[in-house]
Amino acid sequence: MYQVVKIYGDWEPWWSLENWQEDIIETKCFDDFEEARAFYQQECQTLKSSLPSCKCHDNFQAAFWNQEDQRWCEMCGSYLQQYHSIVILEDGRELSKEALSY
């Protein structure tokens, strides 16, 4: 099963930080990779149209942001950029090499 996961937080999805699941804002599940990929691409287009900055990786992980969307971090004493990210997972994990060669 494939999941398209939308995340909002102060890190990009390829960092794979501990407790990243706490920043999930939406998850959609698909039995078919092609359906997940189509939804992912549609959501990426929507985010691109509303956020000026974007970085995409080949493994279906993307981050979008607006430079002005930052939050103050008491612990680190600085402002942290906030990212709207979207990823495709396979059974809750990064995509397998087989899926990436699709």
GROMACS elastic network, one bead per residue, 0.5 to 0.9 nm:
[ bonds ]
;  ai    aj funct       b0    kb
    1    29     6  0.70029   500
    1    30     6  0.59702   500
    1    32     6  0.70910   500
    1    33     6  0.79884   500
    1    89     6  0.84767   500
    1    90     6  0.58801   500
    1    91     6  0.54137   500
    1    92     6  0.85139   500
    2    28     6  0.83778   500
    2    29     6  0.57274   500
    2    30     6  0.50935   500
    2    31     6  0.61124   500
    2    32     6  0.69697   500
    2    33     6  0.63435   500
    2    36     6  0.65154   500
    2    88     6  0.67937   500
    2    89     6  0.55834   500
    2    91     6  0.59539   500
    2    92     6  0.76484   500
    2    95     6  0.87380   500
    3    27     6  0.64285   500
    3    28     6  0.55549   500
    3    30     6  0.61555   500
    3    31     6  0.87596   500
    3    36     6  0.69494   500
    3    87     6  0.80512   500
    3    88     6  0.56055   500
    3    89     6  0.50531   500
    3    90     6  0.63139   500
    3    91     6  0.72129   500
    3    92     6  0.69940   500
    4    26     6  0.82650   500
    4    27     6  0.57308   500
    4    28     6  0.52728   500
    4    29     6  0.65027   500
    4    30     6  0.80422   500
    4    36     6  0.63553   500
    4    37     6  0.82817   500
    4    39     6  0.76530   500
    4    40     6  0.64228   500
    4    86     6  0.69147   500
    4    87     6  0.56670   500
    4    89     6  0.63757   500
    4    90     6  0.89869   500
    5    24     6  0.68655   500
    5    25     6  0.77878   500
    5    26     6  0.59025   500
    5    28     6  0.65965   500
    5    29     6  0.87247   500
    5    40     6  0.87826   500
    5    85     6  0.81039   500
    5    86     6  0.55494   500
    5    87     6  0.53655   500
    5    88     6  0.63674   500
    5    89     6  0.74833   500
    6    23     6  0.85933   500
    6    24     6  0.58886   500
    6    25     6  0.56908   500
    6    26     6  0.51397   500
    6    27     6  0.63359   500
    6    28     6  0.87827   500
    6    84     6  0.72287   500
    6    85     6  0.56770   500
    6    87     6  0.67607   500
    7    13     6  0.80355   500
    7    20     6  0.84370   500
    7    21     6  0.82039   500
    7    22     6  0.88055   500
    7    23     6  0.54506   500
    7    25     6  0.54304   500
    7    26     6  0.71513   500
    7    27     6  0.89661   500
    7    83     6  0.78118   500
    7    84     6  0.58495   500
    7    86     6  0.61688   500
    7    87     6  0.83519   500
    8    11     6  0.83499   500
    8    23     6  0.55985   500
    8    24     6  0.65574   500
    8    25     6  0.66342   500
    8    82     6  0.69320   500
    8    83     6  0.56072   500
    8    85     6  0.62285   500
    8    86     6  0.88895   500
    9    12     6  0.79430   500
    9    20     6  0.86729   500
    9    23     6  0.58857   500
    9    24     6  0.85682   500
    9    81     6  0.81935   500
    9    82     6  0.52190   500
    9    83     6  0.54400   500
    9    84     6  0.69399   500
    9    85     6  0.82016   500
   10    70     6  0.80883   500
   10    71     6  0.81838   500
   10    80     6  0.59933   500
   10    81     6  0.55444   500
   10    83     6  0.58272   500
   10    84     6  0.88974   500
   11    14     6  0.85348   500
   11    15     6  0.69757   500
   11    16     6  0.88328   500
   11    17     6  0.81047   500
   11    20     6  0.89187   500
   11    63     6  0.88392   500
   11    80     6  0.85991   500
   11    81     6  0.76509   500
   11    82     6  0.69775   500
   11    83     6  0.63537   500
   11    85     6  0.87546   500
   12    15     6  0.58772   500
   12    16     6  0.81313   500
   12    61     6  0.87965   500
   12    62     6  0.78451   500
   12    63     6  0.59665   500
   12    64     6  0.88332   500
   12    82     6  0.88097   500
   12    83     6  0.64917   500
   12    84     6  0.83026   500
   12    85     6  0.67415   500
   13    16     6  0.59957   500
   13    17     6  0.81148   500
   13    20     6  0.83814   500
   13    61     6  0.64970   500
   13    62     6  0.71624   500
   13    63     6  0.70435   500
   13    83     6  0.89260   500
   13    85     6  0.63839   500
   13    86     6  0.75960   500
   13    87     6  0.73214   500
   14    17     6  0.83910   500
   14    57     6  0.83395   500
   14    61     6  0.69588   500
   14    62     6  0.84863   500
   16    19     6  0.88126   500
   16    20     6  0.69617   500
   17    20     6  0.55708   500
   18    21     6  0.82380   500
   19    22     6  0.58402   500
   19    23     6  0.80936   500
   20    23     6  0.57657   500
   20    24     6  0.74592   500
   21    24     6  0.54128   500
   22    25     6  0.85910   500
   24    27     6  0.74461   500
   28    36     6  0.82993   500
   28    39     6  0.88928   500
   29    36     6  0.75849   500
   30    33     6  0.70297   500
   30    34     6  0.88421   500
   30    35     6  0.65127   500
   30    36     6  0.57500   500
   31    35     6  0.78425   500
   31    36     6  0.80929   500
   32    35     6  0.54522   500
   32    36     6  0.65342   500
   32    37     6  0.88199   500
   33    36     6  0.50289   500
   33    37     6  0.60565   500
   33    38     6  0.85926   500
   33    90     6  0.87056   500
   33    99     6  0.77315   500
   33   102     6  0.89357   500
   34    37     6  0.50237   500
   34    38     6  0.61442   500
   34    39     6  0.86443   500
   35    38     6  0.51545   500
   35    39     6  0.62587   500
   35    40     6  0.85516   500
   36    39     6  0.52171   500
   36    40     6  0.60521   500
   36    41     6  0.86301   500
   36    88     6  0.71723   500
   37    41     6  0.61274   500
   37    42     6  0.85607   500
   37    60     6  0.81664   500
   37    88     6  0.75621   500
   38    41     6  0.52040   500
   38    42     6  0.62005   500
   38    43     6  0.86726   500
   39    42     6  0.50542   500
   39    43     6  0.61511   500
   39    44     6  0.85456   500
   40    43     6  0.51864   500
   40    44     6  0.61100   500
   40    45     6  0.87079   500
   40    60     6  0.79421   500
   40    86     6  0.73207   500
   40    87     6  0.74532   500
   40    88     6  0.71949   500
   41    45     6  0.62753   500
   41    46     6  0.87211   500
   42    45     6  0.52354   500
   42    46     6  0.64335   500
   42    47     6  0.88487   500
   43    46     6  0.50163   500
   43    47     6  0.62330   500
   43    48     6  0.85583   500
   43    86     6  0.79688   500
   44    47     6  0.51198   500
   44    48     6  0.60249   500
   44    49     6  0.86036   500
   44    62     6  0.76779   500
   44    63     6  0.89578   500
   44    64     6  0.86106   500
   44    85     6  0.89759   500
   44    86     6  0.75016   500
   45    48     6  0.50231   500
   45    49     6  0.62246   500
   45    50     6  0.89092   500
   46    49     6  0.52970   500
   46    50     6  0.67341   500
   46    51     6  0.88313   500
   47    50     6  0.53448   500
   47    51     6  0.58840   500
   47    52     6  0.88559   500
   47    54     6  0.87887   500
   47    64     6  0.67200   500
   47    65     6  0.87942   500
   47    84     6  0.79353   500
   47    85     6  0.89948   500
   48    51     6  0.54051   500
   48    52     6  0.67405   500
   48    53     6  0.76733   500
   48    54     6  0.70512   500
   48    64     6  0.70726   500
   49    52     6  0.75970   500
   50    66     6  0.89531   500
   51    54     6  0.76159   500
   51    64     6  0.61305   500
   51    65     6  0.55459   500
   51    66     6  0.56545   500
   51    84     6  0.88375   500
   52    64     6  0.74741   500
   52    65     6  0.65742   500
   52    66     6  0.59188   500
   52    67     6  0.83935   500
   53    63     6  0.82664   500
   53    64     6  0.55184   500
   53    65     6  0.51979   500
   53    66     6  0.61816   500
   53    67     6  0.78799   500
   54    62     6  0.72589   500
   54    63     6  0.57087   500
   54    65     6  0.65233   500
   55    61     6  0.86514   500
   55    62     6  0.57355   500
   55    63     6  0.53752   500
   55    64     6  0.65838   500
   56    59     6  0.85008   500
   56    60     6  0.74324   500
   56    61     6  0.59874   500
   56    63     6  0.64216   500
   56    64     6  0.86239   500
   57    60     6  0.60873   500
   57    61     6  0.53564   500
   57    62     6  0.61097   500
   57    63     6  0.89368   500
   58    61     6  0.71125   500
   58    62     6  0.88636   500
   58   100     6  0.80258   500
   59    62     6  0.88337   500
   59    87     6  0.83411   500
   59    88     6  0.81207   500
   59    94     6  0.81524   500
   59    95     6  0.70536   500
   59   100     6  0.63047   500
   60    86     6  0.79589   500
   60    87     6  0.55996   500
   60    88     6  0.57355   500
   60    89     6  0.85631   500
   60    95     6  0.81895   500
   60   100     6  0.83031   500
   61    85     6  0.73871   500
   61    86     6  0.59149   500
   61    88     6  0.67927   500
   62    84     6  0.84286   500
   62    85     6  0.55523   500
   62    86     6  0.54522   500
   62    87     6  0.64670   500
   63    83     6  0.60182   500
   63    84     6  0.56860   500
   63    86     6  0.65760   500
   63    87     6  0.88597   500
   64    82     6  0.88754   500
   64    83     6  0.57093   500
   64    84     6  0.51287   500
   64    85     6  0.61294   500
   64    86     6  0.86634   500
   65    68     6  0.85528   500
   65    69     6  0.72656   500
   65    81     6  0.78614   500
   65    82     6  0.66347   500
   65    83     6  0.50462   500
   65    84     6  0.61136   500
   65    85     6  0.85999   500
   66    69     6  0.54731   500
   66    70     6  0.84857   500
   66    81     6  0.82805   500
   66    82     6  0.78832   500
   66    83     6  0.79633   500
   67    70     6  0.72371   500
   67    81     6  0.69554   500
   67    82     6  0.83358   500
   68    81     6  0.79837   500
   68    82     6  0.88317   500
   69    80     6  0.85763   500
   69    81     6  0.62669   500
   69    82     6  0.57091   500
   69    83     6  0.81926   500
   70    79     6  0.58972   500
   70    80     6  0.52221   500
   70    82     6  0.52961   500
   70    83     6  0.88943   500
   71    78     6  0.84010   500
   71    79     6  0.53055   500
   71    80     6  0.53613   500
   71    81     6  0.67658   500
   71    82     6  0.70612   500
   72    76     6  0.86876   500
   72    77     6  0.73519   500
   72    78     6  0.58670   500
   72    80     6  0.62823   500
   73    76     6  0.55450   500
   73    77     6  0.56319   500
   73    78     6  0.55709   500
   73    79     6  0.58324   500
   73    80     6  0.66415   500
   74    77     6  0.51029   500
   74    78     6  0.72453   500
   74    79     6  0.88302   500
   75    78     6  0.83267   500
   76    79     6  0.83742   500
   87    94     6  0.85135   500
   88    92     6  0.88742   500
   88    93     6  0.86733   500
   88    94     6  0.72916   500
   88    95     6  0.69767   500
   89    92     6  0.53358   500
   89    93     6  0.51539   500
   89    94     6  0.50150   500
   89    95     6  0.54604   500
   89    96     6  0.88666   500
   90    93     6  0.53046   500
   90    94     6  0.61743   500
   90    95     6  0.52983   500
   90    96     6  0.73164   500
   90    99     6  0.86174   500
   91    94     6  0.83814   500
   91    95     6  0.86247   500
   92    95     6  0.88725   500
   93    96     6  0.83222   500
   95    98     6  0.80168   500
   95    99     6  0.60682   500
   95   100     6  0.65921   500
   96    99     6  0.53014   500
   96   100     6  0.64013   500
   96   101     6  0.88257   500
   97   100     6  0.50092   500
   97   101     6  0.62285   500
   97   102     6  0.87814   500
   98   101     6  0.52984   500
   98   102     6  0.65974   500
   99   102     6  0.51832   500
